[in-house]
Amino acid sequence: MSDRIFAAGFHARYADALKRHLTEGDENALSVAHELGRRALEAQLSMLEIIEHHFRFVQELAEAFPVDRAAAIEFLLQTLAPLDVATRGFLDGTRRYAEERARAEGLADRDKFRTALVNSLQEGFFVADHEGSVIEVNNAFIDILGYPTSGLPYRWPHPWLVDKKTAREQIAVVRNNGSAEYETPIRHRDGHLAWVMVSINVVQETGSDRDVYVGTIRDITVERAFAARESAVLRLATAVAVAKSVAELLSITLDECRAAIDVKRVIAVSWPSGEGEPTVQVAGDPVETTWRRLDPWLRHTFQDARNQLPLTAKTVDSPDNPGKAQGLVAVLSNTGDLALWLELRTPRWVSAEDRLLVTVLIGHLSLAMQHVRQFESARETSLTLQRTMLPPLEPPPGFAVCYEPAIPPLEIGGDWYDVLPIGENRIGIVVGDCVGRGLPAAAIMGQLRSSARALLINGAQPALLLEQLDSAASLIPNAYCTTVFLAVLDTETGVLEYSNAGHMPAVLAGPEAGQTTVLTDATSVPLAVRREAPRPQAARVLPPGSTLMVFTDGLVERKHESIDDGIARAASILAKAMESPLEEVPETLVRALAPPSGYDDDVAMVVYRHRLAQLRVESEAVAGQLAAVRRRLAAWLRSAGVPDGLVGDIVLVVNEACTNCVEHAYRGHATGTMLLEADVADGQIRTRISDAGSWKPPAADPGHGGRGLVLMRALSDEMDIHSTTAGTTVDINFRLPAEAR
């Protein structure tokens, strides 16, 4: 009702304003027309109704007077202007709505299409944010890695990464270059190891200046397994061909299987042919290495394996993870006396590729293990032969010896040493090296060693001994160019007399820290080599507390390095070992100087540490023995570092005491003995001269004699004479100067 009233009023006002505009030309009427149009819009009056009434009014007016129809149309347009604007806005809005709706429907369809497309990919697809957290994955990604969408986001570092270092490096490459592609191992959620090819590209995040990462992963485990199998088999076949021990063979096996099937430990068990406990050898993570202490479950696994077919790999489930393999066990011999256990890093399902690889490896290992076991048996025989040619392992007091065979143990060589007592306080020292290796060199070595021993017993000087050994070498086939260091040591005085036939120089480490000397004197050509001059000889007094080392070139000779550098290195290590017990010094030197790959030449070594022994000279109490006593006492004093002036005084005093024994102790009786003892203690030289005679009282008028005791007291610092019916003892002490203490 109200709408009709408004419409009637509207049309009346419209007709009145239109008439004024047409009859009077009133411009204000146009404003009225615009206002009427605005009200019509608010009242939702029909535009068609307004137009219909407009033409009816114009027709009625035209009957009364002429009408300017253009002016009438202008008035109508002013009325319809607000309605036109609203209509166009509505239409635009409708159109935009329709467009947005269509766009939204298109986006939804496109998103569905994108999701379907991404999930249809055979390759894993992922999106990572600027921090590296994976925020979107497809179904293939889940299948390859085992990590579902429910766990998103997977933050950096991702839980499947094995090689985090490479992943970080590749992210840096992506940031610098915009993309990267690389192969890397991953750990599946169930624990097994797989290999994937990763491709990553960097893109800019929509509506942000931050980068995001879009990438794909492709499972290349099968290709890698094939390549790894071929490579591992080739490497293993090459490596085991030169393996010389079961330990070395297991280490090679572990290295190959660790990368190929993720093995953490390899255990070999061998059963003896007779009674006895099986032998256990391990490579990899530590485990008990005796059969009794081995895990009972593992012992049971090995015992069961002896009943399975040889050269076949059997998976063994983990006792804690039923259904998942803890490792693989195989028997490597037809007699069932050798079994191998490959323990996986984590219990998992073992693929057909893993089984195939292990089966191929086992075939090579079986042959290699038989070879190694034969080799070790031969090695034991060869080393036994070598050691029977060397002197007893228990050297004289003050000596330590060492023989270290080269890495190929069957290549027994011509290196030897000998330490032979040849008289009171005298020791013969020989270290030699024959040319070549193997049994021929060992045979030459045995003959030369026997010859040197026989010559040493004769007591000749070192230079003469080498000349005599020259003659022996000339009669032994292939003994040409043998090198020998030969010395005779007086352990009482510390005097070392030596001659060197083309051998390594001996090294002497003094008692002072870091003091070493290389004995390069008295050097000439090797044995059986023509020479013009006699062989030279040198002598050196070993200071108390010093250490002498004589060795063969295997200890210090290295490829691409001066031999002098090796000798200097050995001297430095010897100096550092001065505080170590003597028996530990050879092992310390061999261990410290060993090349990374082990010695490729035999090493023979003699080490002597000189300790000043107490002098003890017992002889007949006759004048003919006094000169020998003086010589031994003087040599001993010099080896103790006593200054020459004091040596003369001590020799004079002690000689006077010994002369008294000769002249007075046994007067009127059969010749007896006298004993001289000397020692260094508390900064003094302490001497004692004793006899078992009965001294007669001195004559009332000694004439030109009787001044011996006065002289002895004057030159010594302390003197005490104790005489009984059983004999007389004279104690005489001499204080050493500060610099000699």
C-alpha positions in Angstrom: 0.0 0.0 0.0 2.8 2.4 1.0 4.7 1.5 -2.2 1.7 2.5 -4.4 1.3 5.8 -2.5 5.0 6.5 -3.0 4.7 5.6 -6.7 1.6 7.9 -7.2 3.4 10.8 -5.5 6.6 10.2 -7.4 4.8 10.2 -10.7 2.9 13.4 -9.9 6.1 15.3 -8.9 7.8 13.9 -12.0 5.0 15.2 -14.3 5.1 18.6 -12.6 8.9 19.0 -12.9 8.9 17.7 -16.5 6.2 20.3 -17.5 8.1 23.2 -16.0 11.3 22.1 -17.8 9.5 21.9 -21.1 7.3 25.0 -20.9 9.6 27.3 -18.9 13.1 25.9 -19.7 13.8 25.7 -16.0 17.2 24.2 -15.5 16.5 23.5 -11.8 14.0 21.0 -12.9 16.9 18.8 -14.0 18.1 18.8 -10.5 14.7 17.8 -9.4 14.8 15.0 -11.9 18.1 13.7 -10.5 16.7 13.8 -7.0 13.6 11.9 -8.1 15.8 9.3 -9.7 17.8 8.9 -6.4 14.5 8.5 -4.5 13.3 6.0 -7.0 16.5 4.0 -6.4 16.0 4.0 -2.7 12.3 3.0 -3.0 13.3 0.3 -5.6 10.9 1.8 -8.1 10.9 0.1 -11.5 12.9 1.8 -14.2 10.5 0.5 -16.8 7.6 2.1 -14.9 9.3 5.5 -14.8 10.0 5.3 -18.6 6.4 4.3 -19.4 4.9 7.2 -17.4 7.5 9.6 -18.9 6.3 8.9 -22.5 2.7 9.1 -21.5 3.2 12.6 -19.9 5.1 13.8 -22.9 2.2 12.6 -25.2 -0.4 14.4 -23.2 1.7 17.6 -23.2 2.3 17.4 -26.9 -1.5 17.5 -27.4 -1.6 20.8 -25.6 1.4 22.6 -27.1 4.5 21.8 -29.1 7.1 19.8 -27.0 10.8 19.8 -27.3 11.4 16.1 -27.3 15.1 16.4 -26.9 14.6 18.3 -23.7 12.2 15.7 -22.6 14.7 12.9 -23.2 17.4 15.0 -21.2 15.0 15.2 -18.2 14.4 11.4 -18.4 18.1 10.7 -18.5 18.8 12.8 -15.4 16.1 10.8 -13.6 17.6 7.5 -14.7 21.3 8.5 -14.0 21.3 7.3 -10.3 19.5 4.1 -11.4 22.1 3.6 -14.2 25.1 4.0 -11.8 23.6 1.5 -9.3 22.8 -0.9 -12.1 26.3 -0.8 -13.5 27.7 -1.2 -10.0 25.5 -4.2 -9.5 26.4 -5.7 -12.8 30.1 -5.1 -12.2 29.8 -6.6 -8.7 27.9 -9.5 -10.1 30.4 -10.0 -12.8 33.3 -9.8 -10.4 31.5 -12.3 -8.1 31.0 -14.6 -10.9 34.6 -14.3 -11.9 35.9 -14.8 -8.4 33.6 -17.7 -8.0 34.8 -19.2 -11.2 38.4 -18.5 -10.2 37.9 -20.1 -6.8 36.3 -23.2 -8.4 39.3 -23.2 -10.9 41.8 -23.0 -8.0 40.1 -25.8 -6.2 40.1 -28.0 -9.3 43.7 -27.0 -10.0 44.8 -27.8 -6.4 43.1 -31.2 -6.7 44.8 -31.7 -10.0 48.1 -30.6 -8.6 47.7 -33.0 -5.7 46.8 -35.8 -7.9 49.6 -35.0 -10.3 52.2 -34.8 -7.5 51.0 -38.1 -5.9 51.1 -39.8 -9.3 54.9 -39.1 -9.5 57.2 -42.1 -9.2 59.7 -39.9 -7.5 59.3 -38.5 -4.0 58.3 -34.9 -3.9 58.8 -32.5 -1.0 58.6 -28.8 -0.1 60.8 -27.3 2.6 60.5 -23.8 4.1 63.3 -21.2 4.4 64.6 -23.0 7.6 64.8 -26.3 5.8 61.8 -27.9 7.6 59.9 -30.2 5.3 56.3 -29.0 5.2 54.8 -31.0 2.3 55.5 -34.5 0.9 53.8 -36.8 -1.6 52.9 -40.5 -1.4 56.1 -41.6 -3.1 58.2 -39.7 -0.6 56.4 -41.5 2.2 57.0 -44.9 0.5 60.7 -44.2 0.0 61.5 -42.9 3.5 58.6 -44.3 5.6 57.8 -40.9 7.3 54.1 -40.0 7.0 52.3 -36.7 6.6 51.1 -36.8 10.2 54.7 -36.0 11.3 54.9 -32.8 9.3 56.8 -30.6 9.6 60.1 -32.5 9.7 62.5 -30.0 11.1 66.2 -29.7 10.2 68.2 -31.9 10.5 65.7 -34.4 9.1 65.4 -37.7 11.0 66.2 -39.7 7.9 69.6 -38.1 7.2 72.7 -40.3 7.6 75.3 -38.0 6.1 74.4 -34.6 7.6 77.6 -33.0 6.5 76.9 -33.6 2.8 73.3 -32.4 3.2 74.5 -29.1 4.7 77.1 -28.7 1.9 74.4 -29.3 -0.7 72.0 -26.8 0.9 74.8 -24.2 0.6 75.2 -25.1 -3.1 71.4 -24.6 -3.6 71.5 -21.2 -2.0 74.5 -20.1 -4.1 73.5 -21.7 -7.4 69.7 -22.1 -7.1 69.8 -25.9 -7.5 71.7 -29.0 -6.7 71.6 -32.7 -7.4 73.4 -35.4 -5.4 73.4 -39.0 -4.1 73.2 -39.7 -0.4 72.3 -42.5 2.0 69.2 -42.2 4.1 67.9 -44.2 7.1 64.3 -45.5 6.5 61.9 -45.2 9.4 62.1 -49.0 9.9 65.9 -48.8 10.3 67.2 -50.1 7.0 69.7 -48.1 4.9 68.8 -46.9 1.4 70.3 -44.7 -1.2 68.4 -41.8 -2.9 69.1 -39.3 -5.6 68.1 -35.8 -4.4 67.3 -32.9 -6.6 66.6 -29.5 -5.0 65.6 -26.1 -6.5 65.1 -22.8 -4.6 62.0 -20.7 -5.3 60.6 -17.5 -3.8 57.7 -17.9 -1.4 54.4 -16.3 -2.6 53.9 -12.9 -1.0 57.3 -13.0 0.7 60.9 -12.3 0.0 62.0 -15.6 1.7 63.2 -18.7 -0.2 61.6 -22.1 -0.1 63.0 -25.4 -1.4 61.2 -27.7 -3.8 62.8 -31.1 -4.4 62.5 -34.7 -5.5 64.1 -37.9 -4.3 64.5 -41.1 -6.3 65.3 -44.4 -4.7 68.6 -45.7 -6.3 69.2 -48.4 -3.7 69.0 -51.2 -6.3 71.4 -49.4 -8.7 73.8 -48.6 -5.9 73.5 -52.2 -4.6 74.4 -53.5 -8.0 77.3 -51.1 -8.3 78.4 -51.7 -4.7 78.2 -55.4 -5.2 80.4 -55.3 -8.3 82.8 -52.8 -6.7 82.9 -54.7 -3.3 83.5 -58.0 -5.0 86.3 -56.5 -7.1 87.9 -54.8 -4.2 87.5 -57.8 -1.9 88.9 -60.2 -4.5 91.9 -57.9 -4.9 92.4 -57.2 -1.2 92.0 -60.7 0.1 94.5 -62.0 -2.5 97.3 -60.3 -0.5 95.9 -60.7 3.0 98.4 -62.4 5.3 96.3 -63.0 8.4 92.8 -63.8 9.5 92.7 -60.4 11.3 93.6 -58.6 8.2 91.1 -60.5 6.2 88.3 -59.8 8.6 89.2 -56.1 8.6 88.9 -56.0 4.8 85.6 -57.8 5.0 84.2 -55.4 7.5 85.3 -52.4 5.4 83.5 -53.7 2.3 80.3 -54.9 4.1 80.1 -51.8 6.3 79.4 -49.6 3.2 77.5 -52.2 1.2 75.0 -53.6 3.7 75.6 -51.5 6.9 77.5 -54.2 8.9 79.0 -53.0 12.2 80.9 -56.1 13.2 82.4 -59.3 11.6 83.2 -62.3 13.8 85.0 -65.4 12.6 85.0 -68.6 14.7 87.3 -71.6 13.9 87.1 -75.0 15.5 90.3 -77.0 16.1 90.7 -80.3 14.4 91.0 -82.0 17.8 89.8 -81.2 21.3 90.0 -77.6 22.3 88.0 -74.4 22.5 87.1 -72.5 19.3 89.1 -69.4 18.4 87.3 -66.1 18.1 88.5 -63.2 16.0 86.6 -59.9 15.7 86.7 -56.8 13.4 84.6 -53.8 14.2 82.8 -52.9 17.4 84.4 -54.5 20.5 83.0 -57.8 21.7 84.4 -60.6 23.9 87.1 -62.4 22.0 87.0 -65.8 23.8 84.4 -68.5 23.1 83.4 -68.9 26.7 82.7 -65.2 27.1 80.8 -64.8 23.8 77.1 -64.0 24.1 75.3 -67.4 24.6 72.8 -66.5 21.8 75.7 -65.9 19.4 77.4 -69.1 20.4 74.2 -71.0 19.7 74.0 -69.3 16.3 77.5 -70.4 15.4 76.8 -74.0 16.6 73.6 -74.2 14.5 75.5 -72.7 11.4 77.8 -75.7 11.4 74.8 -77.9 10.2 73.9 -75.6 7.3 75.2 -75.8 3.7 78.6 -74.3 3.2 79.0 -71.0 1.3 75.3 -70.0 2.0 74.3 -67.0 4.0 71.5 -67.4 6.5 69.7 -64.5 8.2 69.2 -64.8 11.9 66.4 -62.9 13.6 67.2 -60.6 16.5 66.1 -62.0 19.9 64.8 -58.6 20.8 63.2 -57.8 17.4 61.4 -60.9 16.1 60.9 -60.7 12.3 63.9 -58.5 11.8 67.4 -59.8 11.0 70.2 -59.2 13.5 72.8 -60.5 11.0 73.8 -63.2 8.6 75.9 -66.3 9.3 77.7 -68.5 6.9 80.1 -71.5 6.9 83.2 -71.0 4.9 84.5 -74.6 4.7 83.2 -77.9 3.7 84.2 -79.4 7.1 82.2 -76.8 9.1 85.2 -75.8 11.1 85.1 -72.1 10.1 82.0 -69.8 10.4 81.5 -66.1 9.8 79.0 -63.7 11.4 78.0 -60.4 9.8 76.2 -58.3 12.4 74.0 -55.5 11.1 74.1 -52.1 12.7 70.4 -52.2 13.4 67.9 -55.1 13.2 66.1 -54.9 9.8 64.7 -56.8 6.9 67.4 -58.1 4.6 66.8 -57.5 0.9 67.5 -59.9 -1.9 70.3 -57.6 -3.1 71.9 -57.9 0.4 71.7 -61.7 0.3 73.2 -61.8 -3.2 76.1 -59.5 -2.3 76.9 -61.6 0.9 76.7 -64.8 -1.1 79.2 -63.5 -3.7 81.5 -62.2 -1.0 81.4 -65.5 0.9 82.6 -67.3 -2.1 85.7 -65.1 -2.3 86.2 -65.2 1.5 86.1 -68.9 1.6 89.0 -69.2 -0.8 90.9 -66.3 0.9 90.4 -67.8 4.3 91.8 -71.1 3.3 94.7 -69.3 1.7 95.3 -67.3 4.9 95.1 -70.3 7.2 97.7 -72.1 5.1 99.8 -68.9 5.1 99.6 -68.6 8.9 100.7 -72.2 9.3 103.6 -71.6 6.9 104.3 -68.3 8.7 104.6 -70.0 12.1 107.0 -72.5 10.5 109.1 -69.8 8.9 109.3 -67.7 12.0 110.2 -70.7 14.1 113.1 -71.4 11.7 114.1 -67.8 11.8 114.2 -67.6 15.5 116.2 -70.9 15.9 118.9 -69.2 13.9 119.0 -66.3 16.4 120.6 -66.5 19.8 118.4 -67.1 22.9 115.9 -64.4 23.7 117.4 -64.0 27.2 120.5 -61.8 26.6 123.2 -61.1 29.2 122.5 -58.6 32.0 122.3 -55.0 30.7 121.2 -56.1 27.2 117.8 -56.1 25.4 117.3 -57.6 21.9 114.6 -57.5 19.3 113.7 -59.1 16.0 110.8 -57.7 14.1 109.9 -59.6 10.9 108.7 -57.7 7.8 105.0 -57.5 7.0 105.2 -60.4 4.5 106.1 -62.9 7.3 107.1 -65.7 4.9 109.8 -63.5 3.5 112.2 -64.4 6.3 115.4 -62.5 5.8 119.0 -62.2 6.5 119.0 -59.8 9.4 120.5 -61.2 12.6 122.0 -60.2 15.9 124.2 -61.9 18.4 125.3 -61.0 22.0 128.0 -63.4 23.2 130.0 -63.4 26.4 133.7 -64.0 25.4 135.5 -63.6 28.7 135.5 -61.9 32.0 133.4 -58.7 31.7 133.7 -58.8 27.9 130.7 -59.2 25.5 130.8 -59.6 21.7 128.1 -57.7 19.8 127.2 -58.5 16.2 124.4 -57.1 14.1 124.3 -58.0 10.4 122.2 -57.9 7.3 122.5 -60.2 4.3 121.4 -59.1 0.8 118.1 -60.5 -0.3 115.2 -62.2 1.4 113.7 -65.6 1.9 115.3 -68.9 2.7 118.5 -68.2 0.7 119.2 -65.1 2.7 118.4 -66.9 5.9 120.8 -69.7 5.0 123.6 -67.2 4.4 122.8 -65.4 7.6 123.0 -68.7 9.6 126.5 -69.5 8.2 127.8 -66.0 8.8 126.4 -65.9 12.3 128.1 -69.2 13.1 131.4 -68.0 11.7 131.2 -64.7 13.6 130.5 -66.6 16.8 133.5 -68.9 16.3 135.8 -65.9 15.6 134.6 -63.9 18.6 135.5 -66.7 20.9 139.1 -66.4 19.8 139.2 -63.0 21.4 140.6 -61.0 18.5 140.0 -57.2 18.0 136.8 -56.2 16.0 138.7 -55.0 12.9 140.6 -58.2 12.7 137.5 -60.2 13.3 135.8 -58.5 10.3 138.8 -59.3 8.1 138.5 -62.9 9.1 134.8 -62.8 8.5 135.6 -61.4 5.0 137.4 -64.6 4.3 134.5 -66.7 5.5 132.0 -64.6 3.4 134.1 -65.1 0.3 133.6 -68.9 0.6 129.8 -68.6 1.1 127.8 -68.2 -2.2 125.8 -65.0 -2.4 127.3 -63.6 0.9 128.7 -60.7 -1.1 127.8 -57.2 0.3 126.6 -58.4 3.7 126.8 -55.5 6.2 128.0 -56.1 9.8 128.5 -54.0 12.8 130.9 -55.8 15.2 131.9 -54.6 18.7 133.5 -55.9 21.8 132.3 -54.3 25.0 134.0 -54.3 28.4 131.0 -54.0 30.8 133.3 -53.2 33.7 135.0 -50.2 32.2 132.4 -49.3 29.6 135.0 -49.4 26.7 133.4 -50.2 23.4 135.8 -51.3 20.6 134.0 -51.6 17.2 134.4 -51.8 13.4 131.7 -51.3 10.8 131.5 -53.2 7.5 129.0 -51.0 5.5 126.3 -51.2 8.2 124.1 -48.7 9.9 126.0 -46.7 12.5 125.3 -47.4 16.1 123.6 -44.7 18.2 124.6 -43.7 21.7 122.3 -41.8 24.0 124.2 -40.1 26.9 122.9 -39.8 30.5 122.1 -36.1 30.0 118.7 -35.4 28.5 118.6 -35.3 24.8 122.3 -36.0 24.3 122.9 -38.5 21.4 125.9 -39.5 19.3 126.0 -41.4 16.1 129.1 -43.7 15.9 130.2 -43.0 12.4 133.9 -43.9 12.9 135.6 -47.1 11.8 133.4 -47.5 8.7 134.5 -49.5 5.6 132.9 -51.5 2.8 130.6 -54.5 3.3 131.9 -58.1 3.5 133.6 -59.7 0.5 134.0 -56.4 -1.2 137.5 -55.5 -2.5 139.3 -52.9 -0.5 142.7 -51.4 -0.5 143.3 -50.7 3.3 142.8 -52.8 6.4 139.5 -52.4 8.2 139.5 -49.6 10.7 138.7 -49.8 14.4 137.5 -47.2 16.9 136.9 -47.2 20.6 134.6 -45.2 22.9 134.0 -45.1 26.6 130.4 -45.4 27.4 129.4 -43.0 30.2 127.6 -44.6 33.2 123.8 -44.4 32.5 124.3 -44.2 28.7 122.4 -46.5 26.2 123.8 -48.0 23.1 121.6 -49.1 20.1 122.9 -51.2 17.2 120.3 -52.0 14.5 119.6 -53.0 10.9 118.4 -50.6 8.2 114.8 -51.8 8.3 114.3 -49.7 11.4 115.0 -46.4 9.8 115.1 -46.7 6.0 112.0 -45.2 4.3 111.2 -44.6 0.6 111.6 -41.0 -0.6 113.4 -40.0 2.6 117.0 -39.6 3.5 118.5 -42.3 5.7 120.0 -39.6 7.9 116.5 -38.4 8.7 115.5 -41.9 9.8 118.6 -42.3 12.0 118.0 -38.9 13.6 114.4 -39.8 14.4 115.6 -43.1 16.0 118.2 -41.2 18.0 115.5 -38.8 19.3 113.2 -41.6 20.4 116.1 -43.5 22.0 116.9 -40.3 24.0 113.3 -40.1 25.2 113.3 -43.7 26.3 116.2 -43.3 28.6 113.9 -43.3 31.7 112.1 -46.4 30.5 113.1 -49.9 31.8 115.7 -51.4 29.5 113.5 -54.3 28.5 110.9 -51.9 27.1 113.2 -49.8 25.0 113.3 -52.1 21.9 109.6 -52.4 21.7 109.2 -48.6 22.2 111.5 -47.9 19.3 109.9 -50.5 17.0 106.4 -49.2 17.7 107.3 -45.5 17.4 109.2 -45.9 14.2 106.8 -48.3 12.4 105.5 -47.1 9.1 101.7 -46.8 8.8 101.6 -49.9 6.6 104.1 -51.8 8.8 107.8 -52.7 8.2 108.6 -53.9 4.7 112.0 -55.1 5.9 113.2 -57.1 8.9 114.5 -55.3 11.9 117.2 -56.7 14.2 118.3 -54.7 17.2 120.6 -54.8 20.3 120.3 -52.3 23.1 122.8 -52.0 26.0 122.5 -49.7 29.0 125.8 -49.1 30.7 125.7 -49.1 34.5 129.1 -48.7 36.3 129.6 -52.0 38.1 131.6 -52.5 41.2 135.3 -53.2 40.4 136.5 -56.5 41.8 140.0 -57.8 41.0 141.2 -60.9 42.8 144.7 -62.1 42.0 147.8 -63.8 43.5 149.7 -61.5 45.9 152.8 -61.4 43.7 154.6 -58.5 42.1 153.9 -59.7 38.6 150.2 -59.0 39.1 150.5 -55.4 40.2 150.7 -53.9 36.6 147.4 -55.7 35.6 145.7 -54.4 38.8 146.8 -50.9 38.0 145.6 -51.1 34.4 142.1 -52.4 35.4 141.7 -49.9 38.2 142.8 -46.9 35.9 140.3 -48.0 33.1 137.5 -48.4 35.6 138.2 -45.0 37.1 138.1 -43.3 33.7 134.8 -45.0 32.8 133.5 -43.5 36.1 134.4 -40.1 34.8 137.1 -39.5 37.4 139.5 -36.7 36.4 143.0 -37.8 35.2 144.8 -36.2 38.1 142.7 -37.9 40.7 143.0 -41.2 38.7 146.8 -41.0 39.1 146.6 -40.4 42.9 144.1 -43.3 43.5 146.1 -45.7 41.4 149.3 -44.8 43.3 147.6 -45.3 46.7 145.9 -48.5 45.8 149.1 -49.8 44.2 151.0 -49.1 47.5 148.4 -51.0 49.5 148.6 -54.0 47.1 152.4 -53.8 47.2 152.1 -54.2 51.0 150.0 -57.3 50.5 152.7 -58.7 48.3 155.6 -57.8 50.6 154.2 -58.3 54.1 151.0 -60.4 54.2 152.4 -63.7 53.3 156.1 -63.3 54.3 157.4 -66.7 55.2 154.3 -68.5 53.9 153.1 -69.9 50.6 151.8 -67.3 48.2 148.2 -66.2 49.0 145.7 -63.9 47.3 144.7 -60.3 47.4 141.4 -58.7 46.6 140.8 -55.2 45.3 137.2 -53.8 45.4 136.1 -50.3 44.3 132.8 -48.6 44.1 131.3 -45.1 43.6 128.9 -43.9 46.2 127.9 -40.6 47.8 130.4 -38.6 45.7 133.3 -40.8 46.7 135.5 -43.5 45.3 135.6 -46.2 47.9 138.3 -48.8 47.7 139.1 -51.9 49.8 142.2 -54.0 49.6 142.2 -57.2 51.6 144.3 -60.3 52.1 144.2 -63.5 54.2 147.8 -63.3 55.5 149.4 -62.5 58.8 151.4 -59.3 58.9 154.7 -59.1 60.7 155.6 -56.1 62.8 157.7 -53.6 60.9 161.5 -53.5 61.5 162.8 -51.1 64.0 165.0 -49.5 61.3 163.0 -49.6 58.0 165.9 -47.9 56.2 164.6 -46.3 53.0 161.2 -48.1 53.4 158.2 -47.6 55.7 156.9 -44.4 54.1 154.1 -46.1 52.2 151.4 -45.6 54.8 152.4 -41.9 55.2 152.0 -41.5 51.4 148.6 -43.3 51.4 147.2 -41.1 54.2 148.4 -38.0 52.6 146.8 -38.7 49.2 143.6 -40.1 50.4 140.7 -38.5 52.2 140.0 -41.4 54.6 142.0 -44.5 55.4 141.3 -47.3 57.9 143.3 -50.4 58.5 141.8 -53.4 60.2 144.0 -56.4 60.9 143.3 -59.7 62.5 144.8 -63.1 62.6 142.5 -64.0 59.6 143.9 -61.2 57.4 144.1 -57.5 56.9 141.6 -55.0 55.3 142.5 -51.5 54.2 139.6 -49.1 53.4 140.6 -46.0 51.5 138.2 -43.3 50.3 138.7 -40.5 47.8 136.3 -37.5 47.5 135.3 -36.7 43.9 135.4 -33.0 42.8 132.0 -31.4 42.3 132.1 -31.5 38.5 132.7 -35.3 38.5 129.9 -36.2 40.9 
